[in-house]
Amino acid sequence: MHKRMWVAGAWALALLWVPQARAASDAELDEIRAQIRDLRQSYEARIQALEARLKAAETKAAEAAPAPAPAPVAEAPAPVP
């Protein structure tokens, strides 16, 4: 019985030392939302810049590529005598 009381007391003491979770204030939530919005805008701008670079590179590659050679025309086989 004495041991159970000691264990219960140890648990109660441990629970007192656990840091209490606190709710974020409205100002903190607004700051987090603003940071997320800024990151989203930054990534969107970077993606658009990369897409523009890709399109320019594809256009340049298409202009620099030589025109395909015409397909050779197969001659008709000679008639068998």
N, CA, C and O of each residue as an XYZ file, in Angstrom:
324
protein
N       0.821     -1.188      0.000
C       0.000      0.000      0.000
C       0.866      1.253      0.000
O       0.606      2.206     -0.735
N       1.876      1.235      0.817
C       2.775      2.386      0.902
C       3.461      2.643     -0.440
O       3.671      3.790     -0.836
N       3.808      1.549     -1.134
C       4.479      1.676     -2.434
C       3.536      2.308     -3.453
O       3.969      3.124     -4.266
N       2.267      1.948     -3.423
C       1.300      2.533     -4.356
C       1.167      4.028     -4.135
O       1.062      4.791     -5.095
N       1.169      4.443     -2.921
C       1.061      5.881     -2.630
C       2.294      6.621     -3.136
O       2.199      7.741     -3.639
N       3.447      5.983     -2.996
C       4.671      6.604     -3.478
C       4.641      6.747     -4.995
O       5.024      7.789     -5.526
N       4.182      5.696     -5.703
C       4.087      5.733     -7.165
C       3.079      6.792     -7.592
O       3.338      7.551     -8.526
N       1.942      6.852     -6.925
C       0.929      7.855     -7.259
C       1.479      9.255     -7.014
O       1.228     10.166     -7.803
N       2.218      9.432     -5.939
C       2.824     10.734     -5.659
C       3.854     11.106     -6.696
O       3.959     12.270     -7.083
N       4.625     10.120     -7.156
C       5.627     10.380     -8.194
C       4.951     10.818     -9.491
O       5.413     11.741    -10.162
N       3.852     10.148     -9.834
C       3.118     10.528    -11.045
C       2.531     11.937    -10.913
O       2.581     12.725    -11.858
N       1.989     12.242     -9.769
C       1.412     13.571     -9.557
C       2.495     14.642     -9.685
O       2.264     15.694    -10.281
N       3.673     14.373     -9.127
C       4.779     15.313     -9.224
C       5.246     15.468    -10.670
O       5.545     16.575    -11.119
N       5.306     14.353    -11.393
C       5.713     14.397    -12.795
C       4.735     15.221    -13.620
O       5.144     15.980    -14.498
N       3.455     15.075    -13.341
C       2.443     15.832    -14.079
C       2.556     17.333    -13.811
O       2.237     18.147    -14.678
N       3.004     17.693    -12.624
C       3.178     19.113    -12.322
C       4.334     19.723    -13.107
O       4.320     20.917    -13.406
N       5.323     18.919    -13.439
C       6.489     19.420    -14.160
C       6.279     19.467    -15.675
O       7.052     20.115    -16.381
N       5.266     18.805    -16.174
C       5.000     18.808    -17.617
C       4.639     20.221    -18.038
O       3.736     20.826    -17.460
N       5.334     20.757    -19.042
C       5.005     22.114    -19.481
C       3.575     22.180    -20.016
O       3.124     21.309    -20.760
N       2.910     23.196    -19.630
C       1.532     23.374    -20.051
C       1.492     23.887    -21.490
O       2.230     24.801    -21.859
N       0.632     23.291    -22.282
C       0.445     23.764    -23.649
C      -0.344     25.058    -23.590
O      -1.312     25.186    -22.840
N       0.090     26.013    -24.395
C      -0.636     27.275    -24.389
C      -1.176     27.528    -25.786
O      -0.567     27.146    -26.785
N      -2.292     28.158    -25.837
C      -2.911     28.469    -27.121
C      -2.187     29.655    -27.743
O      -1.772     30.582    -27.046
N      -2.044     29.613    -29.036
C      -1.413     30.721    -29.746
C      -2.364     31.914    -29.756
O      -3.579     31.761    -29.889
N      -1.798     33.076    -29.617
C      -2.627     34.281    -29.636
C      -3.015     34.623    -31.071
O      -2.451     34.087    -32.024
N      -3.979     35.517    -31.208
C      -4.411     35.931    -32.544
C      -3.261     36.570    -33.305
O      -3.135     36.373    -34.514
N      -2.425     37.329    -32.618
C      -1.287     37.978    -33.279
C      -0.304     36.940    -33.803
O       0.235     37.089    -34.900
N      -0.069     35.882    -33.014
C       0.833     34.825    -33.464
C       0.257     34.083    -34.659
O       0.979     33.750    -35.599
N      -1.031     33.828    -34.621
C      -1.679     33.150    -35.744
C      -1.631     34.008    -37.004
O      -1.394     33.496    -38.098
N      -1.854     35.311    -36.852
C      -1.780     36.209    -38.003
C      -0.368     36.235    -38.581
O      -0.191     36.279    -39.798
N       0.636     36.208    -37.706
C       2.025     36.216    -38.176
C       2.351     34.933    -38.939
O       3.021     34.969    -39.971
N       1.876     33.805    -38.426
C       2.105     32.531    -39.116
C       1.411     32.531    -40.472
O       1.988     32.093    -41.467
N       0.186     33.017    -40.512
C      -0.545     33.083    -41.789
C       0.184     33.984    -42.785
O       0.262     33.662    -43.971
N       0.709     35.096    -42.315
C       1.443     36.013    -43.197
C       2.708     35.350    -43.726
O       3.049     35.515    -44.897
N       3.403     34.608    -42.881
C       4.606     33.911    -43.330
C       4.274     32.858    -44.379
O       4.995     32.709    -45.366
N       3.190     32.132    -44.167
C       2.767     31.127    -45.146
C       2.399     31.801    -46.461
O       2.769     31.319    -47.531
N       1.670     32.917    -46.388
C       1.290     33.645    -47.601
C       2.531     34.126    -48.345
O       2.598     34.016    -49.569
N       3.513     34.657    -47.621
C       4.746     35.129    -48.249
C       5.509     33.987    -48.914
O       6.023     34.140    -50.023
N       5.581     32.846    -48.236
C       6.259     31.690    -48.828
C       5.550     31.225    -50.092
O       6.186     30.901    -51.095
N       4.221     31.197    -50.028
C       3.445     30.755    -51.191
C       3.689     31.691    -52.380
O       3.885     31.228    -53.504
N       3.677     32.995    -52.136
C       3.912     33.963    -53.207
C       5.329     33.827    -53.765
O       5.539     33.913    -54.975
N       6.289     33.617    -52.883
C       7.674     33.449    -53.313
C       7.823     32.217    -54.201
O       8.460     32.276    -55.253
N       7.234     31.104    -53.772
C       7.321     29.886    -54.569
C       6.595     30.029    -55.898
O       7.080     29.539    -56.918
N       5.460     30.680    -55.905
C       4.731     30.878    -57.158
C       5.575     31.696    -58.137
O       5.627     31.384    -59.326
N       6.232     32.741    -57.636
C       7.076     33.572    -58.494
C       8.249     32.757    -59.034
O       8.603     32.877    -60.206
N       8.844     31.939    -58.193
C       9.968     31.110    -58.639
C       9.522     30.091    -59.676
O      10.226     29.855    -60.658
N       8.367     29.491    -59.467
C       7.847     28.507    -60.425
C       7.576     29.174    -61.767
O       7.917     28.621    -62.812
N       6.965     30.359    -61.749
C       6.686     31.068    -62.996
C       7.980     31.427    -63.722
O       8.046     31.331    -64.948
N       9.003     31.838    -62.984
C      10.289     32.171    -63.603
C      10.919     30.929    -64.225
O      11.464     30.996    -65.327
N      10.850     29.809    -63.534
C      11.407     28.568    -64.083
C      10.635     28.102    -65.314
O      11.233     27.612    -66.272
N       9.318     28.249    -65.294
C       8.527     27.866    -66.467
C       8.866     28.744    -67.663
O       8.918     28.257    -68.792
N       9.095     30.033    -67.428
C       9.469     30.934    -68.516
C      10.841     30.553    -69.082
O      11.037     30.562    -70.297
N      11.793     30.216    -68.193
C      13.116     29.788    -68.655
C      13.019     28.502    -69.466
O      13.695     28.356    -70.484
N      12.184     27.574    -69.021
C      12.013     26.316    -69.740
C      11.434     26.558    -71.123
O      11.901     25.986    -72.108
N      10.428     27.398    -71.196
C       9.806     27.692    -72.495
C      10.809     28.353    -73.433
O      10.861     28.017    -74.616
N      11.608     29.292    -72.917
C      12.617     29.954    -73.745
C      13.661     28.957    -74.231
O      14.086     29.018    -75.384
N      14.074     28.044    -73.368
C      15.065     27.038    -73.755
C      14.493     26.089    -74.799
O      15.199     25.698    -75.728
N      13.235     25.714    -74.662
C      12.611     24.836    -75.648
C      12.489     25.531    -76.994
O      12.726     24.922    -78.038
N      12.119     26.806    -76.972
C      12.006     27.564    -78.218
C      13.366     27.683    -78.892
O      13.478     27.497    -80.104
N      14.389     27.988    -78.122
C      15.744     28.124    -78.664
C      16.225     26.797    -79.241
O      16.838     26.774    -80.309
N      15.958     25.703    -78.553
C      16.370     24.387    -79.032
C      15.642     24.028    -80.323
O      16.230     23.436    -81.229
N      14.374     24.385    -80.406
C      13.605     24.070    -81.621
C      14.115     24.877    -82.809
O      14.150     24.379    -83.934
N      14.512     26.129    -82.558
C      15.022     26.973    -83.643
C      16.411     26.524    -84.082
O      16.756     26.655    -85.256
N      17.205     26.002    -83.167
C      18.569     25.603    -83.488
C      18.638     24.214    -84.110
O      19.634     23.874    -84.749
N      17.618     23.425    -83.938
C      17.636     22.065    -84.478
C      17.561     22.105    -85.995
O      16.763     22.852    -86.561
N      18.398     21.297    -86.663
C      18.327     21.272    -88.138
C      17.005     20.661    -88.588
O      16.409     19.836    -87.895
N      16.571     21.084    -89.750
C      15.334     20.547    -90.314
C      15.562     19.081    -90.637
O      16.634     18.703    -91.110
N      14.578     18.274    -90.388
C      14.759     16.849    -90.684
C      14.924     16.635    -92.187
O      14.271     17.285    -93.002
N      15.807     15.713    -92.526
C      16.052     15.384    -93.936
C      14.817     14.693    -94.493
O      14.149     13.929    -93.798
N      14.529     14.969    -95.744
C      13.363     14.302    -96.321
C      13.584     12.793    -96.367
O      14.711     12.323    -96.518
N      12.518     12.063    -96.237
C      12.613     10.591    -96.270
C      13.024     10.147    -97.661
O      12.516     10.662    -98.658
N      13.943      9.192    -97.732
C      14.362      8.716    -99.072
C      13.187      8.042    -99.790
O      12.366      7.348    -99.192
N      13.154      8.279   -101.070
C      12.088      7.703   -101.895
C      12.568      6.339   -102.356
O      13.641      6.213   -102.946
N      11.788      5.348   -102.091
C      12.169      3.983   -102.486
C      11.865      3.829   -103.966
O      10.803      4.216   -104.455
N      12.841      3.246   -104.662
C      12.637      3.012   -106.098
C      11.807      1.751   -106.277
O      11.914      0.800   -105.502
N      10.993      1.762   -107.294
C      10.186      0.585   -107.573
C      11.113     -0.536   -108.043
O      12.074     -0.267   -108.763
N      10.852     -1.765   -107.658
C      11.717     -2.868   -108.104
C      11.589     -3.072   -109.619
O      10.537     -2.847   -110.218
N      12.667     -3.491   -110.184
C      12.689     -3.728   -111.648
C      11.811     -4.935   -111.951
O      11.779     -5.901   -111.188
N      11.083     -4.867   -113.097
C      10.226     -6.000   -113.436
C      11.062     -7.249   -113.745
O      12.142     -7.152   -114.328
N      10.574     -8.368   -113.367
C      11.273     -9.631   -113.575
C      10.946    -10.105   -114.988
O       9.768    -10.173   -115.339
N      11.978    -10.449   -115.846
C      11.699    -10.893   -117.246
C      11.127    -12.249   -117.358
O      10.859    -12.716   -118.465
